[in-house]
Amino acid sequence: MSASKSVTFRGEVFAPSHSGYASLILPFVACKNLLQTLFRLTLGLLWSELVEGKTADPLLTWAGFFAFCTLSLISYYGRAYAGFFLLIFFLLWFIDFQVAQRKVF
């Protein structure tokens, strides 16, 4: 058996410049990171219980259940604002595209 080999590229920015756009999208990025972390924790909890047979801490199980219920309610009541959210994310994408294009050229 051979181990899988992968190449990892690392970079460093010596003088990062923060624009107004970075401050604008910071709450969206923080929300995305929070949801991804919650997803990874919940997925790990489910897989450890289903595949490995490990029982999780009941408090952690209840916390995951309430997080799921809360996010379900938010998505249910947020469906009325789907068009607004789509417009906001399209505008953010467009601004990001323009900023990136300006930085490249």
Biopython code that builds the backbone (N, CA, C, O; Angstrom):
import numpy as np
from Bio.PDB.StructureBuilder import StructureBuilder

atoms = [
    (1, "MET", "N", (0.841, -1.184, 0.000)),
    (1, "MET", "CA", (0.000, 0.000, 0.000)),
    (1, "MET", "C", (0.879, 1.238, 0.000)),
    (1, "MET", "O", (1.861, 1.322, 0.738)),
    (2, "SER", "N", (0.524, 2.161, -0.809)),
    (2, "SER", "CA", (1.288, 3.409, -0.842)),
    (2, "SER", "C", (0.435, 4.538, -0.268)),
    (2, "SER", "O", (-0.778, 4.600, -0.472)),
    (3, "ALA", "N", (1.093, 5.399, 0.435)),
    (3, "ALA", "CA", (0.396, 6.546, 1.020)),
    (3, "ALA", "C", (0.123, 7.570, -0.067)),
    (3, "ALA", "O", (0.928, 7.739, -0.982)),
    (4, "SER", "N", (-0.998, 8.245, 0.030)),
    (4, "SER", "CA", (-1.310, 9.267, -0.964)),
    (4, "SER", "C", (-0.408, 10.473, -0.744)),
    (4, "SER", "O", (-0.193, 10.915, 0.385)),
    (5, "LYS", "N", (0.101, 10.981, -1.826)),
    (5, "LYS", "CA", (0.994, 12.127, -1.756)),
    (5, "LYS", "C", (0.256, 13.355, -2.257)),
    (5, "LYS", "O", (-0.476, 13.298, -3.245)),
    (6, "SER", "N", (0.456, 14.449, -1.569)),
    (6, "SER", "CA", (-0.170, 15.687, -1.997)),
    (6, "SER", "C", (0.817, 16.824, -1.799)),
    (6, "SER", "O", (1.704, 16.764, -0.948)),
    (7, "VAL", "N", (0.643, 17.830, -2.584)),
    (7, "VAL", "CA", (1.501, 18.998, -2.521)),
    (7, "VAL", "C", (0.727, 20.106, -1.831)),
    (7, "VAL", "O", (-0.424, 20.379, -2.172)),
    (8, "THR", "N", (1.360, 20.735, -0.869)),
    (8, "THR", "CA", (0.734, 21.827, -0.149)),
    (8, "THR", "C", (1.479, 23.113, -0.481)),
    (8, "THR", "O", (2.686, 23.218, -0.261)),
    (9, "PHE", "N", (0.765, 24.066, -0.999)),
    (9, "PHE", "CA", (1.343, 25.363, -1.310)),
    (9, "PHE", "C", (1.010, 26.330, -0.184)),
    (9, "PHE", "O", (-0.131, 26.393, 0.275)),
    (10, "ARG", "N", (1.996, 27.072, 0.253)),
    (10, "ARG", "CA", (1.772, 28.061, 1.305)),
    (10, "ARG", "C", (2.290, 29.394, 0.822)),
    (10, "ARG", "O", (3.301, 29.470, 0.123)),
    (11, "GLY", "N", (1.597, 30.430, 1.196)),
    (11, "GLY", "CA", (2.012, 31.770, 0.826)),
    (11, "GLY", "C", (1.867, 32.713, 1.999)),
    (11, "GLY", "O", (1.201, 32.407, 2.988)),
    (12, "GLU", "N", (2.494, 33.851, 1.873)),
    (12, "GLU", "CA", (2.434, 34.835, 2.943)),
    (12, "GLU", "C", (2.338, 36.218, 2.319)),
    (12, "GLU", "O", (3.055, 36.545, 1.374)),
    (13, "VAL", "N", (1.448, 37.010, 2.862)),
    (13, "VAL", "CA", (1.291, 38.385, 2.406)),
    (13, "VAL", "C", (1.998, 39.271, 3.425)),
    (13, "VAL", "O", (1.631, 39.298, 4.600)),
    (14, "PHE", "N", (3.012, 39.992, 2.965)),
    (14, "PHE", "CA", (3.819, 40.773, 3.888)),
    (14, "PHE", "C", (3.177, 42.103, 4.260)),
    (14, "PHE", "O", (3.339, 42.575, 5.385)),
    (15, "ALA", "N", (2.460, 42.703, 3.339)),
    (15, "ALA", "CA", (1.819, 43.987, 3.616)),
    (15, "ALA", "C", (0.374, 43.948, 3.120)),
    (15, "ALA", "O", (0.065, 44.514, 2.071)),
    (16, "PRO", "N", (-0.517, 43.279, 3.870)),
    (16, "PRO", "CA", (-1.896, 43.195, 3.403)),
    (16, "PRO", "C", (-2.578, 44.564, 3.457)),
    (16, "PRO", "O", (-2.370, 45.347, 4.384)),
    (17, "SER", "N", (-3.375, 44.820, 2.461)),
    (17, "SER", "CA", (-4.121, 46.079, 2.444)),
    (17, "SER", "C", (-5.597, 45.759, 2.653)),
    (17, "SER", "O", (-6.164, 44.914, 1.961)),
    (18, "HIS", "N", (-6.199, 46.432, 3.596)),
    (18, "HIS", "CA", (-7.611, 46.221, 3.900)),
    (18, "HIS", "C", (-8.413, 47.350, 3.267)),
    (18, "HIS", "O", (-8.167, 48.532, 3.508)),
    (19, "SER", "N", (-9.368, 46.951, 2.459)),
    (19, "SER", "CA", (-10.208, 47.942, 1.798)),
    (19, "SER", "C", (-11.542, 48.039, 2.522)),
    (19, "SER", "O", (-11.810, 47.297, 3.468)),
    (20, "GLY", "N", (-12.359, 48.953, 2.067)),
    (20, "GLY", "CA", (-13.700, 49.085, 2.626)),
    (20, "GLY", "C", (-14.546, 47.869, 2.319)),
    (20, "GLY", "O", (-15.460, 47.523, 3.067)),
    (21, "TYR", "N", (-14.226, 47.223, 1.200)),
    (21, "TYR", "CA", (-14.952, 46.018, 0.811)),
    (21, "TYR", "C", (-14.720, 44.890, 1.819)),
    (21, "TYR", "O", (-15.637, 44.132, 2.134)),
    (22, "ALA", "N", (-13.488, 44.788, 2.320)),
    (22, "ALA", "CA", (-13.179, 43.750, 3.315)),
    (22, "ALA", "C", (-14.014, 43.958, 4.575)),
    (22, "ALA", "O", (-14.491, 42.993, 5.171)),
    (23, "SER", "N", (-14.186, 45.191, 4.974)),
    (23, "SER", "CA", (-15.016, 45.482, 6.146)),
    (23, "SER", "C", (-16.489, 45.193, 5.861)),
    (23, "SER", "O", (-17.241, 44.821, 6.761)),
    (24, "LEU", "N", (-16.892, 45.365, 4.610)),
    (24, "LEU", "CA", (-18.279, 45.123, 4.221)),
    (24, "LEU", "C", (-18.636, 43.644, 4.282)),
    (24, "LEU", "O", (-19.725, 43.283, 4.729)),
    (25, "ILE", "N", (-17.726, 42.790, 3.836)),
    (25, "ILE", "CA", (-18.051, 41.368, 3.784)),
    (25, "ILE", "C", (-17.640, 40.605, 5.044)),
    (25, "ILE", "O", (-17.915, 39.410, 5.150)),
    (26, "LEU", "N", (-16.997, 41.262, 5.986)),
    (26, "LEU", "CA", (-16.543, 40.587, 7.204)),
    (26, "LEU", "C", (-17.671, 39.873, 7.949)),
    (26, "LEU", "O", (-17.461, 38.736, 8.372)),
    (27, "PRO", "N", (-18.863, 40.469, 8.139)),
    (27, "PRO", "CA", (-19.933, 39.730, 8.829)),
    (27, "PRO", "C", (-20.393, 38.488, 8.059)),
    (27, "PRO", "O", (-20.737, 37.476, 8.670)),
    (28, "PHE", "N", (-20.401, 38.557, 6.731)),
    (28, "PHE", "CA", (-20.808, 37.406, 5.925)),
    (28, "PHE", "C", (-19.786, 36.282, 6.037)),
    (28, "PHE", "O", (-20.149, 35.109, 6.119)),
    (29, "VAL", "N", (-18.517, 36.643, 6.040)),
    (29, "VAL", "CA", (-17.453, 35.645, 6.167)),
    (29, "VAL", "C", (-17.491, 35.003, 7.552)),
    (29, "VAL", "O", (-17.316, 33.792, 7.680)),
    (30, "ALA", "N", (-17.717, 35.804, 8.580)),
    (30, "ALA", "CA", (-17.804, 35.266, 9.940)),
    (30, "ALA", "C", (-18.995, 34.315, 10.074)),
    (30, "ALA", "O", (-18.889, 33.266, 10.709)),
    (31, "CYS", "N", (-20.118, 34.683, 9.479)),
    (31, "CYS", "CA", (-21.311, 33.824, 9.515)),
    (31, "CYS", "C", (-21.046, 32.515, 8.773)),
    (31, "CYS", "O", (-21.436, 31.445, 9.239)),
    (32, "LYS", "N", (-20.387, 32.600, 7.627)),
    (32, "LYS", "CA", (-20.060, 31.410, 6.844)),
    (32, "LYS", "C", (-19.134, 30.498, 7.635)),
    (32, "LYS", "O", (-19.343, 29.285, 7.665)),
    (33, "ASN", "N", (-18.118, 31.058, 8.274)),
    (33, "ASN", "CA", (-17.190, 30.250, 9.062)),
    (33, "ASN", "C", (-17.891, 29.587, 10.246)),
    (33, "ASN", "O", (-17.614, 28.432, 10.568)),
    (34, "LEU", "N", (-18.792, 30.314, 10.889)),
    (34, "LEU", "CA", (-19.549, 29.748, 12.010)),
    (34, "LEU", "C", (-20.416, 28.575, 11.549)),
    (34, "LEU", "O", (-20.456, 27.532, 12.201)),
    (35, "LEU", "N", (-21.104, 28.751, 10.428)),
    (35, "LEU", "CA", (-21.966, 27.680, 9.920)),
    (35, "LEU", "C", (-21.149, 26.476, 9.465)),
    (35, "LEU", "O", (-21.570, 25.337, 9.665)),
    (36, "GLN", "N", (-19.988, 26.710, 8.858)),
    (36, "GLN", "CA", (-19.137, 25.591, 8.448)),
    (36, "GLN", "C", (-18.609, 24.824, 9.663)),
    (36, "GLN", "O", (-18.551, 23.595, 9.641)),
    (37, "THR", "N", (-18.231, 25.529, 10.702)),
    (37, "THR", "CA", (-17.757, 24.875, 11.915)),
    (37, "THR", "C", (-18.874, 24.060, 12.559)),
    (37, "THR", "O", (-18.652, 22.929, 12.992)),
    (38, "LEU", "N", (-20.061, 24.631, 12.622)),
    (38, "LEU", "CA", (-21.218, 23.919, 13.166)),
    (38, "LEU", "C", (-21.527, 22.675, 12.339)),
    (38, "LEU", "O", (-21.853, 21.625, 12.893)),
    (39, "PHE", "N", (-21.425, 22.789, 11.017)),
    (39, "PHE", "CA", (-21.671, 21.654, 10.132)),
    (39, "PHE", "C", (-20.648, 20.545, 10.375)),
    (39, "PHE", "O", (-21.011, 19.373, 10.481)),
    (40, "ARG", "N", (-19.363, 20.920, 10.462)),
    (40, "ARG", "CA", (-18.311, 19.917, 10.681)),
    (40, "ARG", "C", (-18.481, 19.209, 12.033)),
    (40, "ARG", "O", (-18.301, 17.995, 12.134)),
    (41, "LEU", "N", (-18.827, 19.981, 13.064)),
    (41, "LEU", "CA", (-19.030, 19.376, 14.384)),
    (41, "LEU", "C", (-20.219, 18.418, 14.382)),
    (41, "LEU", "O", (-20.140, 17.324, 14.942)),
    (42, "THR", "N", (-21.310, 18.826, 13.758)),
    (42, "THR", "CA", (-22.503, 17.978, 13.701)),
    (42, "THR", "C", (-22.234, 16.725, 12.880)),
    (42, "THR", "O", (-22.648, 15.630, 13.261)),
    (43, "LEU", "N", (-21.548, 16.878, 11.765)),
    (43, "LEU", "CA", (-21.228, 15.737, 10.915)),
    (43, "LEU", "C", (-20.310, 14.763, 11.639)),
    (43, "LEU", "O", (-20.510, 13.550, 11.569)),
    (44, "GLY", "N", (-19.311, 15.282, 12.330)),
    (44, "GLY", "CA", (-18.428, 14.415, 13.104)),
    (44, "GLY", "C", (-19.163, 13.686, 14.210)),
    (44, "GLY", "O", (-18.895, 12.515, 14.479)),
    (45, "LEU", "N", (-20.089, 14.379, 14.847)),
    (45, "LEU", "CA", (-20.894, 13.775, 15.906)),
    (45, "LEU", "C", (-21.743, 12.632, 15.348)),
    (45, "LEU", "O", (-21.800, 11.551, 15.934)),
    (46, "LEU", "N", (-22.397, 12.875, 14.219)),
    (46, "LEU", "CA", (-23.243, 11.847, 13.611)),
    (46, "LEU", "C", (-22.431, 10.642, 13.151)),
    (46, "LEU", "O", (-22.812, 9.502, 13.415)),
    (47, "TRP", "N", (-21.320, 10.882, 12.467)),
    (47, "TRP", "CA", (-20.522, 9.777, 11.951)),
    (47, "TRP", "C", (-19.875, 8.978, 13.068)),
    (47, "TRP", "O", (-19.783, 7.755, 12.970)),
    (48, "SER", "N", (-19.426, 9.635, 14.125)),
    (48, "SER", "CA", (-18.814, 8.882, 15.223)),
    (48, "SER", "C", (-19.845, 7.984, 15.904)),
    (48, "SER", "O", (-19.512, 6.903, 16.391)),
    (49, "GLU", "N", (-21.088, 8.438, 15.935)),
    (49, "GLU", "CA", (-22.127, 7.621, 16.561)),
    (49, "GLU", "C", (-22.599, 6.513, 15.624)),
    (49, "GLU", "O", (-22.848, 5.393, 16.071)),
    (50, "LEU", "N", (-22.725, 6.810, 14.331)),
    (50, "LEU", "CA", (-23.244, 5.809, 13.394)),
    (50, "LEU", "C", (-22.202, 4.777, 12.990)),
    (50, "LEU", "O", (-22.504, 3.584, 12.958)),
    (51, "VAL", "N", (-20.998, 5.203, 12.684)),
    (51, "VAL", "CA", (-19.994, 4.300, 12.144)),
    (51, "VAL", "C", (-19.156, 3.657, 13.239)),
    (51, "VAL", "O", (-18.964, 2.442, 13.251)),
    (52, "GLU", "N", (-18.660, 4.478, 14.156)),
    (52, "GLU", "CA", (-17.749, 3.962, 15.171)),
    (52, "GLU", "C", (-18.479, 3.417, 16.398)),
    (52, "GLU", "O", (-17.877, 2.722, 17.216)),
    (53, "GLY", "N", (-19.755, 3.721, 16.530)),
    (53, "GLY", "CA", (-20.534, 3.220, 17.652)),
    (53, "GLY", "C", (-20.280, 3.959, 18.954)),
    (53, "GLY", "O", (-20.703, 3.501, 20.015)),
    (54, "LYS", "N", (-19.600, 5.088, 18.889)),
    (54, "LYS", "CA", (-19.337, 5.869, 20.095)),
    (54, "LYS", "C", (-20.571, 6.695, 20.439)),
    (54, "LYS", "O", (-21.147, 7.350, 19.570)),
    (55, "THR", "N", (-20.964, 6.662, 21.670)),
    (55, "THR", "CA", (-22.084, 7.505, 22.080)),
    (55, "THR", "C", (-21.548, 8.872, 22.471)),
    (55, "THR", "O", (-20.555, 8.984, 23.190)),
    (56, "ALA", "N", (-22.198, 9.872, 22.002)),
    (56, "ALA", "CA", (-21.762, 11.244, 22.248)),
    (56, "ALA", "C", (-22.321, 11.740, 23.577)),
    (56, "ALA", "O", (-23.236, 11.150, 24.151)),
    (57, "ASP", "N", (-21.761, 12.804, 24.029)),
    (57, "ASP", "CA", (-22.222, 13.458, 25.249)),
    (57, "ASP", "C", (-23.665, 13.924, 25.036)),
    (57, "ASP", "O", (-23.943, 14.575, 24.028)),
    (58, "PRO", "N", (-24.583, 13.618, 25.938)),
    (58, "PRO", "CA", (-25.984, 14.027, 25.754)),
    (58, "PRO", "C", (-26.159, 15.541, 25.612)),
    (58, "PRO", "O", (-27.017, 16.006, 24.862)),
    (59, "LEU", "N", (-25.347, 16.294, 26.330)),
    (59, "LEU", "CA", (-25.437, 17.750, 26.227)),
    (59, "LEU", "C", (-25.060, 18.214, 24.818)),
    (59, "LEU", "O", (-25.693, 19.114, 24.265)),
    (60, "LEU", "N", (-24.036, 17.601, 24.245)),
    (60, "LEU", "CA", (-23.618, 17.948, 22.891)),
    (60, "LEU", "C", (-24.679, 17.534, 21.872)),
    (60, "LEU", "O", (-24.915, 18.237, 20.890)),
    (61, "THR", "N", (-25.309, 16.397, 22.114)),
    (61, "THR", "CA", (-26.381, 15.942, 21.231)),
    (61, "THR", "C", (-27.557, 16.912, 21.264)),
    (61, "THR", "O", (-28.112, 17.247, 20.218)),
    (62, "TRP", "N", (-27.939, 17.365, 22.448)),
    (62, "TRP", "CA", (-29.042, 18.325, 22.559)),
    (62, "TRP", "C", (-28.674, 19.665, 21.924)),
    (62, "TRP", "O", (-29.508, 20.298, 21.277)),
    (63, "ALA", "N", (-27.430, 20.093, 22.107)),
    (63, "ALA", "CA", (-26.995, 21.355, 21.499)),
    (63, "ALA", "C", (-27.060, 21.269, 19.974)),
    (63, "ALA", "O", (-27.489, 22.216, 19.314)),
    (64, "GLY", "N", (-26.639, 20.143, 19.420)),
    (64, "GLY", "CA", (-26.732, 19.946, 17.969)),
    (64, "GLY", "C", (-28.177, 19.928, 17.490)),
    (64, "GLY", "O", (-28.499, 20.486, 16.441)),
    (65, "PHE", "N", (-29.038, 19.286, 18.260)),
    (65, "PHE", "CA", (-30.458, 19.231, 17.909)),
    (65, "PHE", "C", (-31.088, 20.630, 17.914)),
    (65, "PHE", "O", (-31.827, 20.984, 16.995)),
    (66, "PHE", "N", (-30.792, 21.420, 18.949)),
    (66, "PHE", "CA", (-31.351, 22.768, 19.015)),
    (66, "PHE", "C", (-30.765, 23.679, 17.939)),
    (66, "PHE", "O", (-31.467, 24.549, 17.423)),
    (67, "ALA", "N", (-29.507, 23.495, 17.598)),
    (67, "ALA", "CA", (-28.916, 24.273, 16.509)),
    (67, "ALA", "C", (-29.603, 23.931, 15.196)),
    (67, "ALA", "O", (-29.896, 24.820, 14.397)),
    (68, "PHE", "N", (-29.865, 22.638, 14.968)),
    (68, "PHE", "CA", (-30.570, 22.224, 13.758)),
    (68, "PHE", "C", (-31.974, 22.812, 13.706)),
    (68, "PHE", "O", (-32.403, 23.310, 12.665)),
    (69, "CYS", "N", (-32.694, 22.757, 14.833)),
    (69, "CYS", "CA", (-34.054, 23.306, 14.876)),
    (69, "CYS", "C", (-34.052, 24.818, 14.638)),
    (69, "CYS", "O", (-34.903, 25.337, 13.915)),
    (70, "THR", "N", (-33.105, 25.512, 15.239)),
    (70, "THR", "CA", (-33.019, 26.965, 15.074)),
    (70, "THR", "C", (-32.730, 27.336, 13.629)),
    (70, "THR", "O", (-33.377, 28.223, 13.074)),
    (71, "LEU", "N", (-31.758, 26.660, 13.015)),
    (71, "LEU", "CA", (-31.436, 26.956, 11.616)),
    (71, "LEU", "C", (-32.584, 26.582, 10.685)),
    (71, "LEU", "O", (-32.799, 27.240, 9.667)),
    (72, "SER", "N", (-33.319, 25.532, 11.028)),
    (72, "SER", "CA", (-34.492, 25.161, 10.227)),
    (72, "SER", "C", (-35.560, 26.242, 10.289)),
    (72, "SER", "O", (-36.150, 26.593, 9.267)),
    (73, "LEU", "N", (-35.814, 26.772, 11.483)),
    (73, "LEU", "CA", (-36.805, 27.847, 11.625)),
    (73, "LEU", "C", (-36.364, 29.112, 10.894)),
    (73, "LEU", "O", (-37.175, 29.785, 10.259)),
    (74, "ILE", "N", (-35.080, 29.428, 10.988)),
    (74, "ILE", "CA", (-34.568, 30.613, 10.286)),
    (74, "ILE", "C", (-34.741, 30.463, 8.782)),
    (74, "ILE", "O", (-35.148, 31.407, 8.104)),
    (75, "SER", "N", (-34.433, 29.279, 8.255)),
    (75, "SER", "CA", (-34.598, 29.094, 6.811)),
    (75, "SER", "C", (-36.075, 29.081, 6.413)),
    (75, "SER", "O", (-36.415, 29.529, 5.318)),
    (76, "TYR", "N", (-36.952, 28.579, 7.273)),
    (76, "TYR", "CA", (-38.383, 28.560, 6.969)),
    (76, "TYR", "C", (-38.948, 29.981, 6.917)),
    (76, "TYR", "O", (-39.648, 30.343, 5.971)),
    (77, "TYR", "N", (-38.638, 30.784, 7.939)),
    (77, "TYR", "CA", (-39.170, 32.139, 7.961)),
    (77, "TYR", "C", (-38.399, 33.083, 7.037)),
    (77, "TYR", "O", (-38.913, 34.136, 6.662)),
    (78, "GLY", "N", (-37.198, 32.722, 6.677)),
    (78, "GLY", "CA", (-36.397, 33.557, 5.790)),
    (78, "GLY", "C", (-36.727, 33.388, 4.319)),
    (78, "GLY", "O", (-36.211, 34.130, 3.483)),
    (79, "ARG", "N", (-37.581, 32.423, 3.983)),
    (79, "ARG", "CA", (-37.898, 32.193, 2.569)),
    (79, "ARG", "C", (-38.629, 33.389, 1.947)),
    (79, "ARG", "O", (-38.584, 33.577, 0.731)),
    (80, "ALA", "N", (-39.291, 34.187, 2.766)),
    (80, "ALA", "CA", (-39.985, 35.372, 2.255)),
    (80, "ALA", "C", (-38.987, 36.425, 1.781)),
    (80, "ALA", "O", (-39.324, 37.280, 0.963)),
    (81, "TYR", "N", (-37.768, 36.363, 2.291)),
    (81, "TYR", "CA", (-36.743, 37.339, 1.936)),
    (81, "TYR", "C", (-35.710, 36.767, 0.973)),
    (81, "TYR", "O", (-34.618, 37.321, 0.843)),
    (82, "ALA", "N", (-36.034, 35.679, 0.303)),
    (82, "ALA", "CA", (-35.074, 35.020, -0.589)),
    (82, "ALA", "C", (-34.618, 35.952, -1.706)),
    (82, "ALA", "O", (-33.432, 35.979, -2.036)),
    (83, "GLY", "N", (-35.522, 36.705, -2.284)),
    (83, "GLY", "CA", (-35.159, 37.636, -3.357)),
    (83, "GLY", "C", (-34.212, 38.722, -2.866)),
    (83, "GLY", "O", (-33.271, 39.097, -3.564)),
    (84, "PHE", "N", (-34.462, 39.216, -1.676)),
    (84, "PHE", "CA", (-33.596, 40.234, -1.087)),
    (84, "PHE", "C", (-32.190, 39.680, -0.854)),
    (84, "PHE", "O", (-31.199, 40.338, -1.171)),
    (85, "PHE", "N", (-32.107, 38.458, -0.295)),
    (85, "PHE", "CA", (-30.806, 37.840, -0.064)),
    (85, "PHE", "C", (-30.072, 37.579, -1.375)),
    (85, "PHE", "O", (-28.859, 37.770, -1.463)),
    (86, "LEU", "N", (-30.803, 37.147, -2.378)),
    (86, "LEU", "CA", (-30.187, 36.927, -3.696)),
    (86, "LEU", "C", (-29.620, 38.225, -4.247)),
    (86, "LEU", "O", (-28.512, 38.236, -4.784)),
    (87, "LEU", "N", (-30.348, 39.297, -4.126)),
    (87, "LEU", "CA", (-29.873, 40.600, -4.599)),
    (87, "LEU", "C", (-28.618, 41.039, -3.839)),
    (87, "LEU", "O", (-27.659, 41.511, -4.450)),
    (88, "ILE", "N", (-28.621, 40.887, -2.529)),
    (88, "ILE", "CA", (-27.461, 41.263, -1.718)),
    (88, "ILE", "C", (-26.237, 40.451, -2.120)),
    (88, "ILE", "O", (-25.158, 41.014, -2.303)),
    (89, "PHE", "N", (-26.389, 39.138, -2.258)),
    (89, "PHE", "CA", (-25.247, 38.304, -2.615)),
    (89, "PHE", "C", (-24.780, 38.558, -4.039)),
    (89, "PHE", "O", (-23.584, 38.466, -4.317)),
    (90, "PHE", "N", (-25.700, 38.878, -4.953)),
    (90, "PHE", "CA", (-25.289, 39.235, -6.304)),
    (90, "PHE", "C", (-24.495, 40.535, -6.296)),
    (90, "PHE", "O", (-23.478, 40.640, -6.981)),
    (91, "LEU", "N", (-24.947, 41.531, -5.528)),
    (91, "LEU", "CA", (-24.207, 42.795, -5.436)),
    (91, "LEU", "C", (-22.830, 42.592, -4.820)),
    (91, "LEU", "O", (-21.853, 43.185, -5.278)),
    (92, "LEU", "N", (-22.742, 41.758, -3.780)),
    (92, "LEU", "CA", (-21.439, 41.470, -3.189)),
    (92, "LEU", "C", (-20.520, 40.772, -4.187)),
    (92, "LEU", "O", (-19.331, 41.082, -4.262)),
    (93, "TRP", "N", (-21.066, 39.838, -4.946)),
    (93, "TRP", "CA", (-20.265, 39.160, -5.964)),
    (93, "TRP", "C", (-19.783, 40.155, -7.012)),
    (93, "TRP", "O", (-18.618, 40.123, -7.408)),
    (94, "PHE", "N", (-20.662, 41.033, -7.459)),
    (94, "PHE", "CA", (-20.306, 42.014, -8.482)),
    (94, "PHE", "C", (-19.214, 42.965, -7.978)),
    (94, "PHE", "O", (-18.270, 43.275, -8.705)),
    (95, "ILE", "N", (-19.351, 43.423, -6.736)),
    (95, "ILE", "CA", (-18.326, 44.302, -6.158)),
    (95, "ILE", "C", (-17.002, 43.548, -6.050)),
    (95, "ILE", "O", (-15.947, 44.099, -6.363)),
    (96, "ASP", "N", (-17.054, 42.302, -5.612)),
    (96, "ASP", "CA", (-15.845, 41.490, -5.496)),
    (96, "ASP", "C", (-15.185, 41.308, -6.855)),
    (96, "ASP", "O", (-13.963, 41.398, -6.970)),
    (97, "PHE", "N", (-15.976, 41.057, -7.871)),
    (97, "PHE", "CA", (-15.456, 40.887, -9.224)),
    (97, "PHE", "C", (-14.768, 42.161, -9.709)),
    (97, "PHE", "O", (-13.684, 42.106, -10.290)),
    (98, "GLN", "N", (-15.399, 43.294, -9.471)),
    (98, "GLN", "CA", (-14.821, 44.573, -9.900)),
    (98, "GLN", "C", (-13.518, 44.875, -9.138)),
    (98, "GLN", "O", (-12.546, 45.337, -9.736)),
    (99, "VAL", "N", (-13.497, 44.620, -7.846)),
    (99, "VAL", "CA", (-12.294, 44.879, -7.055)),
    (99, "VAL", "C", (-11.163, 43.978, -7.523)),
    (99, "VAL", "O", (-10.034, 44.437, -7.694)),
    (100, "ALA", "N", (-11.458, 42.693, -7.732)),
    (100, "ALA", "CA", (-10.430, 41.756, -8.173)),
    (100, "ALA", "C", (-9.919, 42.127, -9.564)),
    (100, "ALA", "O", (-8.718, 42.053, -9.823)),
    (101, "GLN", "N", (-10.803, 42.517, -10.438)),
    (101, "GLN", "CA", (-10.400, 42.908, -11.795)),
    (101, "GLN", "C", (-9.509, 44.165, -11.756)),
    (101, "GLN", "O", (-8.525, 44.259, -12.489)),
    (102, "ARG", "N", (-9.862, 45.107, -10.906)),
    (102, "ARG", "CA", (-9.066, 46.324, -10.774)),
    (102, "ARG", "C", (-7.684, 46.020, -10.205)),
    (102, "ARG", "O", (-6.693, 46.613, -10.633)),
    (103, "LYS", "N", (-7.610, 45.098, -9.238)),
    (103, "LYS", "CA", (-6.323, 44.736, -8.631)),
    (103, "LYS", "C", (-5.428, 44.016, -9.626)),
    (103, "LYS", "O", (-4.213, 44.213, -9.627)),
    (104, "VAL", "N", (-6.026, 43.174, -10.482)),
    (104, "VAL", "CA", (-5.234, 42.416, -11.447)),
    (104, "VAL", "C", (-4.717, 43.323, -12.554)),
    (104, "VAL", "O", (-3.547, 43.245, -12.928)),
    (105, "PHE", "N", (-5.578, 44.177, -13.076)),
    (105, "PHE", "CA", (-5.151, 45.025, -14.189)),
    (105, "PHE", "C", (-4.600, 46.321, -13.645)),
    (105, "PHE", "O", (-4.181, 47.185, -14.415)),
]
sb = StructureBuilder()
sb.init_structure("model")
sb.init_model(0)
sb.init_chain("A")
sb.init_seg("    ")
for serial, (resi, resn, name, xyz) in enumerate(atoms, 1):
    if name == "N":
        sb.init_residue(resn, " ", resi, " ")
    sb.init_atom(name, np.array(xyz, "f"), 0.0, 1.0, " ", f" {name:<3s}", serial, name[0])
structure = sb.get_structure()
